[in-house]
């Protein structure tokens, strides 16, 4: 709060902002600020400038937020520092860093190229550490937060997805360690683990009615997640409402990660295996 009792201005840097989950995070942050009567600046980071980033900035401004775009390759250490510096120049000290950018790639560990392993870790794990390092002075001044988007694949092995599970598991542990090391600075650090989320990137899968039904049947809440589900979780963790929450991993998966034992044949409620 400011001296006159109004909410203090906020400034969030969101990476991977133009994707389905990134866009939902940005819009959730804007909606939250609007509800709370808070001035919010969003620095939306993408790999490149262009029409997609411009459309997102227009959406955010229409939603009542101030917005600016920054672009760079977060697998490059210099770009991580530059993105934070450019965001700071546009919107002032960061109060929230949201590390959402990431990617998976198919591959078996038996013959996975070293270059693919290294790229996966640079994008999904190392970038969060480098962005956090660059943002730390500002976040210490504002007693701000870092939220990283991991994956249920970081909690359970995902065979055939190369280094993805390893990178997301490492990201979760990285954020737990940062939470401990930076708590004295007032910086909170948490992760969110989405399950199956329907986004433009995964939409082709859900156009197959049979596949969609099979996936929905696996989820205890009986639906595929939306970008908004992840966005609301991130917005809460970045807000003053979560002021006493740090080093935690919030699983947003409709219950699927804990559902495995219920699917074992012969357990109560499961049909026996036919010989």
TIBABA-652364 format. One record per residue (C-alpha): chain; residue in one letter; residue number from 1; x, y, z. Coordinates in nm, 4 decimals, padded with zeros to 6 digits. Example, Ala and Ser with C-alpha at 12.3 -4.5 7.8 and 13.67 -1.06 7.14 Angstrom:
<lumfis>
- chain;resn;resi;x;y;z
- A;A;1;01.2300;-00.4500;00.7800
- A;S;2;01.3670;-00.1060;00.7140
</lumfis>
This chain:
<lumfis>
- chain;resn;resi;x;y;z
- A;X;1;00.0000;00.0000;00.0000
- A;X;2;00.1072;00.3578;-00.0619
- A;X;3;00.0924;00.6274;00.2064
- A;X;4;-00.2566;00.7324;00.0963
- A;X;5;-00.3869;00.3756;00.1326
- A;X;6;-00.4071;00.2888;-00.2369
- A;X;7;-00.2463;-00.0315;-00.3722
- A;X;8;00.1171;00.0144;-00.4744
- A;X;9;00.1868;00.0022;-00.8488
- A;X;10;00.2971;-00.3343;-00.9843
- A;X;11;00.5248;-00.4326;-01.2698
- A;X;12;00.5416;-00.7891;-01.4024
- A;X;13;00.7821;-00.9278;-01.6606
- A;X;14;00.6291;-01.2360;-01.8258
- A;X;15;00.8342;-01.4527;-02.0607
- A;X;16;00.6724;-01.6630;-02.3312
- A;X;17;00.3947;-01.4073;-02.3159
- A;X;18;00.2448;-01.4595;-02.6612
- A;X;19;00.1737;-01.8323;-02.6193
- A;X;20;-00.1545;-01.9690;-02.4900
- A;X;21;-00.0515;-01.9955;-02.1251
- A;X;22;00.1609;-01.6784;-02.1371
- A;X;23;-00.1270;-01.4737;-02.2776
- A;X;24;-00.3607;-01.6147;-02.0117
- A;X;25;-00.1125;-01.5228;-01.7383
- A;X;26;-00.0867;-01.1660;-01.8647
- A;X;27;-00.4645;-01.1268;-01.8851
- A;X;28;-00.5106;-01.2789;-01.5384
- A;X;29;-00.2598;-01.0325;-01.3936
- A;X;30;-00.4425;-00.7465;-01.5648
- A;X;31;-00.7812;-00.8622;-01.4371
- A;X;32;-00.6478;-00.8994;-01.0841
- A;X;33;-00.5019;-00.5484;-01.0871
- A;X;34;-00.8267;-00.4084;-01.2194
- A;X;35;-01.0267;-00.5770;-00.9413
- A;X;36;-00.7895;-00.4423;-00.6781
- A;X;37;-00.7705;-00.0901;-00.8218
- A;X;38;-00.3977;-00.1255;-00.8781
- A;X;39;-00.1840;00.0320;-01.1510
- A;X;40;-00.0100;-00.2495;-01.3378
- A;X;41;00.2590;-00.2444;-01.6039
- A;X;42;00.3206;-00.5708;-01.7905
- A;X;43;00.6425;-00.6220;-01.9804
- A;X;44;00.5507;-00.8974;-02.2244
- A;X;45;00.8559;-01.0893;-02.3453
- A;X;46;00.8666;-01.2908;-02.6649
- A;X;47;01.1386;-01.4333;-02.8860
- A;X;48;01.0670;-01.1699;-03.1493
- A;X;49;00.8662;-00.8566;-03.2140
- A;X;50;00.5781;-00.8690;-03.4585
- A;X;51;00.2035;-00.8994;-03.4968
- A;X;52;00.1469;-01.1548;-03.2179
- A;X;53;00.3219;-00.9408;-02.9600
- A;X;54;00.1479;-00.6275;-03.0849
- A;X;55;-00.1941;-00.7953;-03.0550
- A;X;56;-00.1199;-00.8997;-02.6978
- A;X;57;-00.0116;-00.5482;-02.6017
- A;X;58;-00.3349;-00.4102;-02.7482
- A;X;59;-00.5358;-00.6654;-02.5470
- A;X;60;-00.3588;-00.5767;-02.2256
- A;X;61;-00.4109;-00.2053;-02.2745
- A;X;62;-00.7778;-00.2663;-02.3485
- A;X;63;-00.7916;-00.4626;-02.0206
- A;X;64;-00.6653;-00.1579;-01.8308
- A;X;65;-00.2958;-00.2409;-01.7943
- A;X;66;00.0026;-00.0455;-01.9126
- A;X;67;00.2046;-00.2688;-02.1429
- A;X;68;00.5305;-00.2796;-02.3325
- A;X;69;00.6996;-00.5517;-02.5331
- A;X;70;01.0538;-00.6847;-02.5098
- A;X;71;01.2089;-00.9483;-02.7329
- A;X;72;01.5089;-01.1789;-02.7124
- A;X;73;01.6421;-01.5323;-02.6975
- A;X;74;01.6457;-01.6423;-02.3339
- A;X;75;01.8794;-01.9308;-02.4118
- A;X;76;02.1435;-01.6570;-02.4451
- A;X;77;02.2683;-01.5219;-02.1094
- A;X;78;02.3162;-01.1707;-02.2463
- A;X;79;01.9581;-01.1569;-02.3676
- A;X;80;01.8245;-01.2524;-02.0242
- A;X;81;02.0016;-00.9547;-01.8644
- A;X;82;01.8957;-00.7255;-02.1485
- A;X;83;01.5276;-00.8231;-02.1262
- A;X;84;01.5201;-00.7379;-01.7564
- A;X;85;01.7007;-00.4070;-01.8167
- A;X;86;01.4636;-00.3082;-02.0971
- A;X;87;01.1611;-00.4005;-01.8881
- A;X;88;01.2924;-00.1928;-01.5995
- A;X;89;01.3500;00.1034;-01.8297
- A;X;90;00.9922;00.0847;-01.9551
- A;X;91;00.8014;00.0092;-01.6352
- A;X;92;01.0253;00.0752;-01.3362
- A;X;93;01.1273;-00.1739;-01.0697
- A;X;94;00.9816;-00.5210;-01.1155
- A;X;95;00.7452;-00.6514;-00.8518
- A;X;96;00.6979;-00.9866;-01.0260
- A;X;97;00.8975;-01.2057;-01.2610
- A;X;98;00.7036;-01.4835;-01.4335
- A;X;99;00.9254;-01.7383;-01.6111
- A;X;100;00.6792;-01.9061;-01.8440
- A;X;101;00.8790;-01.9625;-02.1639
- A;X;102;00.9737;-02.3226;-02.2306
- A;X;103;00.9402;-02.6071;-02.4761
- A;X;104;00.9427;-02.9847;-02.4995
- A;X;105;01.0980;-03.1975;-02.7709
- A;X;106;01.0571;-03.5657;-02.8521
- A;X;107;01.3496;-03.8008;-02.8096
- A;X;108;01.4701;-04.1098;-02.6250
- A;X;109;01.7512;-04.0673;-02.3776
- A;X;110;01.9412;-04.3594;-02.5284
- A;X;111;02.0263;-04.1579;-02.8370
- A;X;112;01.9310;-03.8007;-02.7499
- A;X;113;02.1771;-03.5525;-02.9043
- A;X;114;02.3820;-03.3602;-02.6510
- A;X;115;02.2871;-03.0385;-02.8287
- A;X;116;01.9162;-03.1066;-02.7676
- A;X;117;01.9803;-03.1844;-02.4003
- A;X;118;02.1777;-02.8626;-02.3550
- A;X;119;01.9210;-02.6505;-02.5396
- A;X;120;01.6371;-02.7909;-02.3280
- A;X;121;01.8171;-02.7037;-02.0058
- A;X;122;01.9167;-02.3593;-02.1347
- A;X;123;01.5559;-02.2775;-02.2216
- A;X;124;01.3576;-02.4488;-01.9474
- A;X;125;01.5885;-02.4150;-01.6476
- A;X;126;01.8963;-02.1964;-01.6900
- A;X;127;01.6973;-01.9022;-01.8295
- A;X;128;01.4889;-01.8811;-01.5102
- A;X;129;01.8070;-01.8641;-01.3006
- A;X;130;01.9629;-01.5959;-01.5231
- A;X;131;01.6456;-01.3864;-01.5353
- A;X;132;01.6140;-01.4167;-01.1579
- A;X;133;01.9740;-01.3049;-01.1103
- A;X;134;01.9157;-00.9991;-01.3278
- A;X;135;01.5870;-00.9136;-01.1570
- A;X;136;01.7035;-00.9718;-00.8013
- A;X;137;01.8074;-00.6135;-00.7120
- A;X;138;01.4698;-00.4737;-00.8200
- A;X;139;01.2711;-00.7549;-00.6588
- A;X;140;01.4611;-00.7008;-00.3333
- A;X;141;01.3675;-00.3316;-00.3407
- A;X;142;00.9990;-00.4109;-00.4008
- A;X;143;00.9918;-00.7322;-00.1938
- A;X;144;00.8550;-00.8956;-00.5042
- A;X;145;00.8054;-01.2474;-00.6331
- A;X;146;00.9232;-01.4982;-00.8908
- A;X;147;00.6870;-01.7598;-01.0318
- A;X;148;00.8089;-02.0224;-01.2779
- A;X;149;00.5842;-02.2439;-01.4880
- A;X;150;00.7084;-02.6015;-01.4597
- A;X;151;00.5030;-02.9095;-01.5579
- A;X;152;00.3526;-03.2268;-01.4200
- A;X;153;00.6301;-03.3859;-01.6297
- A;X;154;00.8685;-03.2479;-01.3685
- A;X;155;00.6911;-03.4576;-01.1041
- A;X;156;00.6487;-03.7771;-01.3078
- A;X;157;00.8811;-03.9142;-01.5771
- A;X;158;00.7581;-03.8473;-01.9300
- A;X;159;00.9196;-04.1143;-02.1501
- A;X;160;00.9961;-04.0095;-02.5037
- A;X;161;01.0193;-03.6383;-02.4272
- A;X;162;01.3950;-03.6136;-02.4143
- A;X;163;01.5255;-03.3898;-02.1372
- A;X;164;01.1883;-03.2277;-02.0650
- A;X;165;01.1107;-03.4060;-01.7367
- A;X;166;01.4647;-03.3522;-01.6128
- A;X;167;01.4548;-02.9800;-01.6940
- A;X;168;01.1213;-02.9225;-01.5230
- A;X;169;01.2227;-03.1217;-01.2155
- A;X;170;01.5383;-02.9137;-01.2002
- A;X;171;01.3332;-02.5943;-01.2365
- A;X;172;01.1197;-02.6873;-00.9373
- A;X;173;01.4273;-02.7516;-00.7233
- A;X;174;01.5963;-02.4356;-00.8499
- A;X;175;01.2996;-02.2298;-00.7334
- A;X;176;01.2881;-02.4022;-00.3961
- A;X;177;01.6545;-02.3192;-00.3454
- A;X;178;01.6081;-01.9587;-00.4583
- A;X;179;01.3182;-01.9280;-00.2145
- A;X;180;01.5488;-02.0223;00.0711
- A;X;181;01.8460;-01.8130;-00.0373
- A;X;182;01.6467;-01.4980;-00.1161
- A;X;183;01.3860;-01.5055;00.1599
- A;X;184;01.5947;-01.2617;00.3627
- A;X;185;01.5536;-01.0131;00.0762
- A;X;186;01.1768;-01.0504;00.0948
- A;X;187;01.1653;-01.2252;-00.2444
- A;X;188;00.9155;-01.5094;-00.2731
- A;X;189;00.9788;-01.7863;-00.5290
- A;X;190;00.7236;-02.0497;-00.6316
- A;X;191;00.6359;-02.2786;-00.9212
- A;X;192;00.3174;-02.3873;-01.0949
- A;X;193;00.2883;-02.7321;-01.2552
- A;X;194;00.0201;-02.7438;-01.5251
- A;X;195;-00.1273;-03.0714;-01.6399
- A;X;196;-00.2924;-03.1147;-01.9788
- A;X;197;-00.3808;-02.7635;-02.0973
- A;X;198;-00.5694;-02.6819;-02.4164
- A;X;199;-00.3837;-02.4033;-02.5970
- A;X;200;-00.3289;-02.3067;-02.9625
- A;X;201;-00.0125;-02.5184;-02.9500
- A;X;202;-00.2015;-02.8331;-02.8422
- A;X;203;-00.5299;-02.7635;-03.0204
- A;X;204;-00.4635;-03.0105;-03.3018
- A;X;205;-00.4650;-03.2977;-03.0506
- A;X;206;-00.8070;-03.1997;-02.9171
- A;X;207;-00.9611;-03.1797;-03.2616
- A;X;208;-00.9604;-03.5608;-03.2513
- A;X;209;-01.2779;-03.6371;-03.0537
- A;X;210;-01.1610;-03.9839;-02.9501
- A;X;211;-00.8278;-03.8592;-02.8168
- A;X;212;-00.9966;-03.5717;-02.6358
- A;X;213;-01.2443;-03.8089;-02.4692
- A;X;214;-00.9661;-04.0478;-02.3657
- A;X;215;-00.7683;-03.7637;-02.2128
- A;X;216;-01.0696;-03.6201;-02.0323
- A;X;217;-01.1453;-03.9652;-01.8884
- A;X;218;-00.8034;-03.9660;-01.7192
- A;X;219;-00.8671;-03.6404;-01.5328
- A;X;220;-01.0606;-03.6653;-01.2036
- A;X;221;-01.2210;-03.3249;-01.2699
- A;X;222;-01.3249;-03.4627;-01.6115
- A;X;223;-01.2014;-03.1789;-01.8289
- A;X;224;-00.8869;-03.0565;-01.9980
- A;X;225;-00.7334;-02.7492;-01.8414
- A;X;226;-00.7453;-02.4010;-01.9919
- A;X;227;-00.4783;-02.1365;-02.0060
- A;X;228;-00.6939;-01.9372;-01.7659
- A;X;229;-00.6565;-02.2075;-01.5002
- A;X;230;-00.2807;-02.1598;-01.5028
- A;X;231;-00.3084;-01.7823;-01.5344
- A;X;232;-00.5215;-01.7496;-01.2216
- A;X;233;-00.2810;-01.9675;-01.0230
- A;X;234;00.0190;-01.7589;-01.1289
- A;X;235;-00.1642;-01.4331;-01.0592
- A;X;236;-00.2470;-01.5505;-00.7073
- A;X;237;00.1099;-01.6564;-00.6307
- A;X;238;00.2387;-01.3200;-00.7550
- A;X;239;-00.0135;-01.1231;-00.5491
- A;X;240;-00.0107;-00.9914;-00.1913
- A;X;241;-00.2698;-01.2614;-00.1121
- A;X;242;00.0180;-01.5132;-00.1247
- A;X;243;00.2530;-01.2955;00.0825
- A;X;244;00.3425;-01.5850;00.3171
- A;X;245;00.3865;-01.8484;00.0449
- A;X;246;00.7341;-01.9298;-00.0832
- A;X;247;00.9215;-02.2368;-00.2032
- A;X;248;00.5969;-02.4088;-00.3006
- A;X;249;00.4823;-02.5925;-00.6127
- A;X;250;00.1156;-02.5487;-00.7035
- A;X;251;-00.0097;-02.8359;-00.9211
- A;X;252;-00.2818;-02.7259;-01.1639
- A;X;253;-00.3767;-03.0521;-01.3335
- A;X;254;-00.7344;-03.1424;-01.2398
- A;X;255;-00.6028;-03.4175;-01.0117
- A;X;256;-00.4378;-03.6352;-01.2774
- A;X;257;-00.0932;-03.6498;-01.1155
- A;X;258;-00.2380;-03.8259;-00.8097
- A;X;259;-00.4736;-04.0484;-01.0100
- A;X;260;-00.2381;-04.3309;-01.1057
- A;X;261;-00.3155;-04.5733;-00.8208
- A;X;262;-00.6886;-04.5515;-00.8868
- A;X;263;-00.6343;-04.6911;-01.2370
- A;X;264;-00.4685;-05.0160;-01.1242
- A;X;265;-00.6962;-05.3139;-01.2063
- A;X;266;-00.8144;-05.5104;-00.9021
- A;X;267;-00.8294;-05.2137;-00.6685
- A;X;268;-01.1704;-05.1053;-00.5290
- A;X;269;-01.3848;-04.9624;-00.8062
- A;X;270;-01.1731;-05.1117;-01.0875
- A;X;271;-01.2823;-05.4080;-01.2988
- A;X;272;-01.0680;-05.7218;-01.2767
- A;X;273;-00.8245;-05.8036;-01.5549
- A;X;274;-00.9729;-06.0481;-01.8055
- A;X;275;-00.7543;-06.3527;-01.8728
</lumfis>
